[in-house]
Amino acid sequence: MNQETTYVLVTPVRDEEATIGRTIASVVRQTIRPAEWVIVSDGSTDRTDDIVREAAGNHPWIRLLRLDPRPGRSFAAVVHNTEKGIRHLETTDHRFLGLLDSDVEFQEDYFEQIINRFIAEPKLGLAGGVVIDVGLPRDRFPRNRIDVPGAVQFFRRKCFEKIGGLVPIPEGGWDGMTCAMARMHGYKTSLFTDLVVDHLKPRNIAEGNMVRRKWQMGVRDYAAGYHPLFEAIKCASRLKDPPFAIGAIAWWIGYCTAVLQRRPRIVPPEVVDYVRKEQLDRLGRTFGLKQRCLEPAGVDLPEMR
């Protein structure tokens, strides 16, 4: 294996027998395979572990790390389990680290293409393909092209070590904070919209129906420290998204509810300040509300569309 392209993967999973096999198949057929893949089972009670064990028997670079069962689900648990998987990696000479969800599917040269872009851009610290939920158009790309979803975050190892790990936000949104922290340390982050990753089920489906999930996204944005003005305009821009108007209103209500409750945040204040400066800068360049904020090194901010 070429040391310049050596990468490892870590996947947290819980009761994903319906999708984990398809994710494993996507990784196995890659033109550049990982040196090691640790799949962390959070007390799965279905056939998830059996599927992983069977794959590990055929591919020694796949390893199952099984954790004891625990009650309930938690966004923070995903982070804790991911970090446990990272600590159990045995490969020490990898150049890249990939975090991969257990319910995604992608093209056979996906990782090869990403690694080639890292090699071509030395300042690139974190990247990944665009994740499209099942049932949505495959050309429906997010407005933000610098934040990479946690389902497919792929790091230059030095970048991951520099940011000092992930932030286990109970309400979710740790992936956006990870991207911001990478930029804070002078690295570029990029969402590659030409690399489409299929998300095999609706996002955050465990949170309940669509309206409930939208409400929870508002709570998440508050926990991540989003600026109120940015959040208001963001929700307004989503009024035409399904469920029409209701989803955007539920999103805004979730955010406002968290504000009124003064829910505690665990995101470091300096990260919140950085995220808000980025958001105000985007609004300023889009609507002419203010002069461009001082941009830290390594930041390439997108236009809102």
Contacts in CASP RR format, 6 or more apart in sequence:
PFRMAT RR
TARGET T0000
AUTHOR 0000-0000-0000
METHOD contacts of the structure
MODEL  1
MNQETTYVLVTPVRDEEATIGRTIASVVRQTIRPAEWVIVSDGSTDRTDD
IVREAAGNHPWIRLLRLDPRPGRSFAAVVHNTEKGIRHLETTDHRFLGLL
DSDVEFQEDYFEQIINRFIAEPKLGLAGGVVIDVGLPRDRFPRNRIDVPG
AVQFFRRKCFEKIGGLVPIPEGGWDGMTCAMARMHGYKTSLFTDLVVDHL
KPRNIAEGNMVRRKWQMGVRDYAAGYHPLFEAIKCASRLKDPPFAIGAIA
WWIGYCTAVLQRRPRIVPPEVVDYVRKEQLDRLGRTFGLKQRCLEPAGVD
LPEMR
1 35 0 8 1.000
3 93 0 8 1.000
3 95 0 8 1.000
4 95 0 8 1.000
4 119 0 8 1.000
5 32 0 8 1.000
5 95 0 8 1.000
5 96 0 8 1.000
5 112 0 8 1.000
5 115 0 8 1.000
5 119 0 8 1.000
6 35 0 8 1.000
6 91 0 8 1.000
6 93 0 8 1.000
6 94 0 8 1.000
6 95 0 8 1.000
6 96 0 8 1.000
7 32 0 8 1.000
7 34 0 8 1.000
7 35 0 8 1.000
7 94 0 8 1.000
7 95 0 8 1.000
7 96 0 8 1.000
7 97 0 8 1.000
7 98 0 8 1.000
7 111 0 8 1.000
7 115 0 8 1.000
7 154 0 8 1.000
8 34 0 8 1.000
8 35 0 8 1.000
8 36 0 8 1.000
8 37 0 8 1.000
8 38 0 8 1.000
8 89 0 8 1.000
8 91 0 8 1.000
8 94 0 8 1.000
8 96 0 8 1.000
8 97 0 8 1.000
8 98 0 8 1.000
9 27 0 8 1.000
9 34 0 8 1.000
9 36 0 8 1.000
9 37 0 8 1.000
9 38 0 8 1.000
9 97 0 8 1.000
9 98 0 8 1.000
9 99 0 8 1.000
9 100 0 8 1.000
10 37 0 8 1.000
10 38 0 8 1.000
10 39 0 8 1.000
10 40 0 8 1.000
10 82 0 8 1.000
10 85 0 8 1.000
10 86 0 8 1.000
10 89 0 8 1.000
10 97 0 8 1.000
10 98 0 8 1.000
10 99 0 8 1.000
10 100 0 8 1.000
11 23 0 8 1.000
11 37 0 8 1.000
11 38 0 8 1.000
11 39 0 8 1.000
11 40 0 8 1.000
11 99 0 8 1.000
11 100 0 8 1.000
11 101 0 8 1.000
11 102 0 8 1.000
12 40 0 8 1.000
12 42 0 8 1.000
12 77 0 8 1.000
12 78 0 8 1.000
12 81 0 8 1.000
12 82 0 8 1.000
12 85 0 8 1.000
12 101 0 8 1.000
12 102 0 8 1.000
13 20 0 8 1.000
13 39 0 8 1.000
13 40 0 8 1.000
13 41 0 8 1.000
13 42 0 8 1.000
13 44 0 8 1.000
13 48 0 8 1.000
13 52 0 8 1.000
13 102 0 8 1.000
14 41 0 8 1.000
14 42 0 8 1.000
14 43 0 8 1.000
14 44 0 8 1.000
14 48 0 8 1.000
14 73 0 8 1.000
15 44 0 8 1.000
15 45 0 8 1.000
15 46 0 8 1.000
15 48 0 8 1.000
16 44 0 8 1.000
16 46 0 8 1.000
16 48 0 8 1.000
16 102 0 8 1.000
16 103 0 8 1.000
17 44 0 8 1.000
17 46 0 8 1.000
17 47 0 8 1.000
17 48 0 8 1.000
17 51 0 8 1.000
18 200 0 8 1.000
18 201 0 8 1.000
19 102 0 8 1.000
19 103 0 8 1.000
19 104 0 8 1.000
19 200 0 8 1.000
19 201 0 8 1.000
20 39 0 8 1.000
20 48 0 8 1.000
20 51 0 8 1.000
20 52 0 8 1.000
20 102 0 8 1.000
20 103 0 8 1.000
21 51 0 8 1.000
21 55 0 8 1.000
22 105 0 8 1.000
22 200 0 8 1.000
23 100 0 8 1.000
23 101 0 8 1.000
23 102 0 8 1.000
23 103 0 8 1.000
23 104 0 8 1.000
23 105 0 8 1.000
24 51 0 8 1.000
24 52 0 8 1.000
24 55 0 8 1.000
24 62 0 8 1.000
25 105 0 8 1.000
26 104 0 8 1.000
26 105 0 8 1.000
26 106 0 8 1.000
26 108 0 8 1.000
26 110 0 8 1.000
27 33 0 8 1.000
27 34 0 8 1.000
27 37 0 8 1.000
27 100 0 8 1.000
28 55 0 8 1.000
28 59 0 8 1.000
29 108 0 8 1.000
30 108 0 8 1.000
30 109 0 8 1.000
30 110 0 8 1.000
30 111 0 8 1.000
30 112 0 8 1.000
31 108 0 8 1.000
31 109 0 8 1.000
31 111 0 8 1.000
31 112 0 8 1.000
32 109 0 8 1.000
32 111 0 8 1.000
32 112 0 8 1.000
32 115 0 8 1.000
33 61 0 8 1.000
34 61 0 8 1.000
34 111 0 8 1.000
35 61 0 8 1.000
35 91 0 8 1.000
35 94 0 8 1.000
36 61 0 8 1.000
36 63 0 8 1.000
36 89 0 8 1.000
36 90 0 8 1.000
36 91 0 8 1.000
36 94 0 8 1.000
37 61 0 8 1.000
37 62 0 8 1.000
37 63 0 8 1.000
38 63 0 8 1.000
38 65 0 8 1.000
38 85 0 8 1.000
38 86 0 8 1.000
38 88 0 8 1.000
38 89 0 8 1.000
39 52 0 8 1.000
39 62 0 8 1.000
39 63 0 8 1.000
39 64 0 8 1.000
39 65 0 8 1.000
39 102 0 8 1.000
40 65 0 8 1.000
40 67 0 8 1.000
40 81 0 8 1.000
40 82 0 8 1.000
40 84 0 8 1.000
40 85 0 8 1.000
40 88 0 8 1.000
41 48 0 8 1.000
41 49 0 8 1.000
41 52 0 8 1.000
41 64 0 8 1.000
41 65 0 8 1.000
41 66 0 8 1.000
41 67 0 8 1.000
42 67 0 8 1.000
42 70 0 8 1.000
42 77 0 8 1.000
42 81 0 8 1.000
43 66 0 8 1.000
43 67 0 8 1.000
43 68 0 8 1.000
43 69 0 8 1.000
43 70 0 8 1.000
44 66 0 8 1.000
45 69 0 8 1.000
48 102 0 8 1.000
49 64 0 8 1.000
49 66 0 8 1.000
52 62 0 8 1.000
52 64 0 8 1.000
53 64 0 8 1.000
55 62 0 8 1.000
56 62 0 8 1.000
56 63 0 8 1.000
56 64 0 8 1.000
63 88 0 8 1.000
65 84 0 8 1.000
65 85 0 8 1.000
65 88 0 8 1.000
67 81 0 8 1.000
67 84 0 8 1.000
70 77 0 8 1.000
73 206 0 8 1.000
74 170 0 8 1.000
75 168 0 8 1.000
75 169 0 8 1.000
75 170 0 8 1.000
75 171 0 8 1.000
75 172 0 8 1.000
75 173 0 8 1.000
75 174 0 8 1.000
75 220 0 8 1.000
76 168 0 8 1.000
76 169 0 8 1.000
76 170 0 8 1.000
76 172 0 8 1.000
76 174 0 8 1.000
77 168 0 8 1.000
78 174 0 8 1.000
79 166 0 8 1.000
79 167 0 8 1.000
79 168 0 8 1.000
79 169 0 8 1.000
79 174 0 8 1.000
80 168 0 8 1.000
82 99 0 8 1.000
82 166 0 8 1.000
83 165 0 8 1.000
83 166 0 8 1.000
86 97 0 8 1.000
94 157 0 8 1.000
95 156 0 8 1.000
95 157 0 8 1.000
96 115 0 8 1.000
96 118 0 8 1.000
96 154 0 8 1.000
96 155 0 8 1.000
96 156 0 8 1.000
96 157 0 8 1.000
97 154 0 8 1.000
97 155 0 8 1.000
97 157 0 8 1.000
97 160 0 8 1.000
98 153 0 8 1.000
98 154 0 8 1.000
98 155 0 8 1.000
99 150 0 8 1.000
99 151 0 8 1.000
99 152 0 8 1.000
99 153 0 8 1.000
99 154 0 8 1.000
99 155 0 8 1.000
100 151 0 8 1.000
100 152 0 8 1.000
101 150 0 8 1.000
101 151 0 8 1.000
101 152 0 8 1.000
101 199 0 8 1.000
103 151 0 8 1.000
103 199 0 8 1.000
103 200 0 8 1.000
103 201 0 8 1.000
104 131 0 8 1.000
104 151 0 8 1.000
104 152 0 8 1.000
104 197 0 8 1.000
104 198 0 8 1.000
104 199 0 8 1.000
104 200 0 8 1.000
105 197 0 8 1.000
105 198 0 8 1.000
105 200 0 8 1.000
106 129 0 8 1.000
106 152 0 8 1.000
106 195 0 8 1.000
106 196 0 8 1.000
106 197 0 8 1.000
106 198 0 8 1.000
107 195 0 8 1.000
107 196 0 8 1.000
110 129 0 8 1.000
110 195 0 8 1.000
110 197 0 8 1.000
111 154 0 8 1.000
113 192 0 8 1.000
113 195 0 8 1.000
114 127 0 8 1.000
114 128 0 8 1.000
114 129 0 8 1.000
114 154 0 8 1.000
114 192 0 8 1.000
114 195 0 8 1.000
117 124 0 8 1.000
117 127 0 8 1.000
117 190 0 8 1.000
117 192 0 8 1.000
118 124 0 8 1.000
118 125 0 8 1.000
118 127 0 8 1.000
118 154 0 8 1.000
118 156 0 8 1.000
121 188 0 8 1.000
123 186 0 8 1.000
123 187 0 8 1.000
123 188 0 8 1.000
123 298 0 8 1.000
124 156 0 8 1.000
124 187 0 8 1.000
124 188 0 8 1.000
124 189 0 8 1.000
124 190 0 8 1.000
125 155 0 8 1.000
125 156 0 8 1.000
125 158 0 8 1.000
125 159 0 8 1.000
125 182 0 8 1.000
125 187 0 8 1.000
125 188 0 8 1.000
125 189 0 8 1.000
126 148 0 8 1.000
126 153 0 8 1.000
126 154 0 8 1.000
126 155 0 8 1.000
126 156 0 8 1.000
126 159 0 8 1.000
126 160 0 8 1.000
126 178 0 8 1.000
126 179 0 8 1.000
126 182 0 8 1.000
126 187 0 8 1.000
126 189 0 8 1.000
126 190 0 8 1.000
127 148 0 8 1.000
127 154 0 8 1.000
127 189 0 8 1.000
127 190 0 8 1.000
127 191 0 8 1.000
127 192 0 8 1.000
128 148 0 8 1.000
128 152 0 8 1.000
128 153 0 8 1.000
128 154 0 8 1.000
128 190 0 8 1.000
128 191 0 8 1.000
128 192 0 8 1.000
128 195 0 8 1.000
129 148 0 8 1.000
129 152 0 8 1.000
129 191 0 8 1.000
129 192 0 8 1.000
129 193 0 8 1.000
129 195 0 8 1.000
129 196 0 8 1.000
129 197 0 8 1.000
130 141 0 8 1.000
130 142 0 8 1.000
130 191 0 8 1.000
130 192 0 8 1.000
130 193 0 8 1.000
130 195 0 8 1.000
130 196 0 8 1.000
130 197 0 8 1.000
131 149 0 8 1.000
131 151 0 8 1.000
131 152 0 8 1.000
131 197 0 8 1.000
131 199 0 8 1.000
132 138 0 8 1.000
132 140 0 8 1.000
132 196 0 8 1.000
132 197 0 8 1.000
132 198 0 8 1.000
132 199 0 8 1.000
133 199 0 8 1.000
133 201 0 8 1.000
133 202 0 8 1.000
133 203 0 8 1.000
134 198 0 8 1.000
134 199 0 8 1.000
134 200 0 8 1.000
134 201 0 8 1.000
134 202 0 8 1.000
138 196 0 8 1.000
141 193 0 8 1.000
142 191 0 8 1.000
143 237 0 8 1.000
143 302 0 8 1.000
143 304 0 8 1.000
143 305 0 8 1.000
144 191 0 8 1.000
144 302 0 8 1.000
145 190 0 8 1.000
145 191 0 8 1.000
145 193 0 8 1.000
145 302 0 8 1.000
146 179 0 8 1.000
146 183 0 8 1.000
146 188 0 8 1.000
146 189 0 8 1.000
146 190 0 8 1.000
146 191 0 8 1.000
146 300 0 8 1.000
146 301 0 8 1.000
146 302 0 8 1.000
147 175 0 8 1.000
147 176 0 8 1.000
147 179 0 8 1.000
147 180 0 8 1.000
147 189 0 8 1.000
147 191 0 8 1.000
148 154 0 8 1.000
148 175 0 8 1.000
148 176 0 8 1.000
148 179 0 8 1.000
148 189 0 8 1.000
148 190 0 8 1.000
148 191 0 8 1.000
149 175 0 8 1.000
150 174 0 8 1.000
150 175 0 8 1.000
150 176 0 8 1.000
150 178 0 8 1.000
151 197 0 8 1.000
151 199 0 8 1.000
152 197 0 8 1.000
153 175 0 8 1.000
153 178 0 8 1.000
155 182 0 8 1.000
156 187 0 8 1.000
159 182 0 8 1.000
159 185 0 8 1.000
159 187 0 8 1.000
162 182 0 8 1.000
162 185 0 8 1.000
162 187 0 8 1.000
163 178 0 8 1.000
163 181 0 8 1.000
163 182 0 8 1.000
163 184 0 8 1.000
163 185 0 8 1.000
164 181 0 8 1.000
165 178 0 8 1.000
166 174 0 8 1.000
166 178 0 8 1.000
167 174 0 8 1.000
167 177 0 8 1.000
167 178 0 8 1.000
167 181 0 8 1.000
167 266 0 8 1.000
167 267 0 8 1.000
167 268 0 8 1.000
167 271 0 8 1.000
168 174 0 8 1.000
168 266 0 8 1.000
169 177 0 8 1.000
169 220 0 8 1.000
169 223 0 8 1.000
169 224 0 8 1.000
169 266 0 8 1.000
169 267 0 8 1.000
170 223 0 8 1.000
170 266 0 8 1.000
171 216 0 8 1.000
171 219 0 8 1.000
171 220 0 8 1.000
171 222 0 8 1.000
171 223 0 8 1.000
171 224 0 8 1.000
171 258 0 8 1.000
171 263 0 8 1.000
172 220 0 8 1.000
172 223 0 8 1.000
172 224 0 8 1.000
173 220 0 8 1.000
173 223 0 8 1.000
173 224 0 8 1.000
176 224 0 8 1.000
177 224 0 8 1.000
177 267 0 8 1.000
177 271 0 8 1.000
177 275 0 8 1.000
179 189 0 8 1.000
180 271 0 8 1.000
180 274 0 8 1.000
180 275 0 8 1.000
180 278 0 8 1.000
181 271 0 8 1.000
182 189 0 8 1.000
183 189 0 8 1.000
183 274 0 8 1.000
183 278 0 8 1.000
183 296 0 8 1.000
183 298 0 8 1.000
183 299 0 8 1.000
184 270 0 8 1.000
184 271 0 8 1.000
184 274 0 8 1.000
184 296 0 8 1.000
186 296 0 8 1.000
186 297 0 8 1.000
186 298 0 8 1.000
186 299 0 8 1.000
187 298 0 8 1.000
188 298 0 8 1.000
188 299 0 8 1.000
188 300 0 8 1.000
190 300 0 8 1.000
202 210 0 8 1.000
202 213 0 8 1.000
203 213 0 8 1.000
204 213 0 8 1.000
204 216 0 8 1.000
204 217 0 8 1.000
205 213 0 8 1.000
207 213 0 8 1.000
207 216 0 8 1.000
210 242 0 8 1.000
210 243 0 8 1.000
210 247 0 8 1.000
211 243 0 8 1.000
211 246 0 8 1.000
211 247 0 8 1.000
211 250 0 8 1.000
212 250 0 8 1.000
214 246 0 8 1.000
214 247 0 8 1.000
214 248 0 8 1.000
214 250 0 8 1.000
214 251 0 8 1.000
215 250 0 8 1.000
215 251 0 8 1.000
215 253 0 8 1.000
215 254 0 8 1.000
215 257 0 8 1.000
216 254 0 8 1.000
217 251 0 8 1.000
217 254 0 8 1.000
218 231 0 8 1.000
218 251 0 8 1.000
218 252 0 8 1.000
218 253 0 8 1.000
218 254 0 8 1.000
218 255 0 8 1.000
218 258 0 8 1.000
219 254 0 8 1.000
219 255 0 8 1.000
219 257 0 8 1.000
219 258 0 8 1.000
219 263 0 8 1.000
221 231 0 8 1.000
221 234 0 8 1.000
221 251 0 8 1.000
221 255 0 8 1.000
222 231 0 8 1.000
222 254 0 8 1.000
222 255 0 8 1.000
222 258 0 8 1.000
222 259 0 8 1.000
222 263 0 8 1.000
222 265 0 8 1.000
223 258 0 8 1.000
223 263 0 8 1.000
223 265 0 8 1.000
223 266 0 8 1.000
223 267 0 8 1.000
224 267 0 8 1.000
224 272 0 8 1.000
224 275 0 8 1.000
225 265 0 8 1.000
225 267 0 8 1.000
225 272 0 8 1.000
225 275 0 8 1.000
225 276 0 8 1.000
226 234 0 8 1.000
226 255 0 8 1.000
226 275 0 8 1.000
226 276 0 8 1.000
226 279 0 8 1.000
227 275 0 8 1.000
227 276 0 8 1.000
227 279 0 8 1.000
227 280 0 8 1.000
228 255 0 8 1.000
228 259 0 8 1.000
229 280 0 8 1.000
229 283 0 8 1.000
230 276 0 8 1.000
230 279 0 8 1.000
230 280 0 8 1.000
230 282 0 8 1.000
230 283 0 8 1.000
231 252 0 8 1.000
231 255 0 8 1.000
232 252 0 8 1.000
233 283 0 8 1.000
235 248 0 8 1.000
235 249 0 8 1.000
235 251 0 8 1.000
235 252 0 8 1.000
235 255 0 8 1.000
236 248 0 8 1.000
237 304 0 8 1.000
238 247 0 8 1.000
238 248 0 8 1.000
238 251 0 8 1.000
239 245 0 8 1.000
239 248 0 8 1.000
241 247 0 8 1.000
241 248 0 8 1.000
265 272 0 8 1.000
274 296 0 8 1.000
277 293 0 8 1.000
277 294 0 8 1.000
278 293 0 8 1.000
278 299 0 8 1.000
278 301 0 8 1.000
280 289 0 8 1.000
280 290 0 8 1.000
280 293 0 8 1.000
281 292 0 8 1.000
281 293 0 8 1.000
281 295 0 8 1.000
281 301 0 8 1.000
282 301 0 8 1.000
282 302 0 8 1.000
282 303 0 8 1.000
282 304 0 8 1.000
283 289 0 8 1.000
283 290 0 8 1.000
283 304 0 8 1.000
284 290 0 8 1.000
284 291 0 8 1.000
284 292 0 8 1.000
285 292 0 8 1.000
285 301 0 8 1.000
285 303 0 8 1.000
286 303 0 8 1.000
286 304 0 8 1.000
295 301 0 8 1.000
END
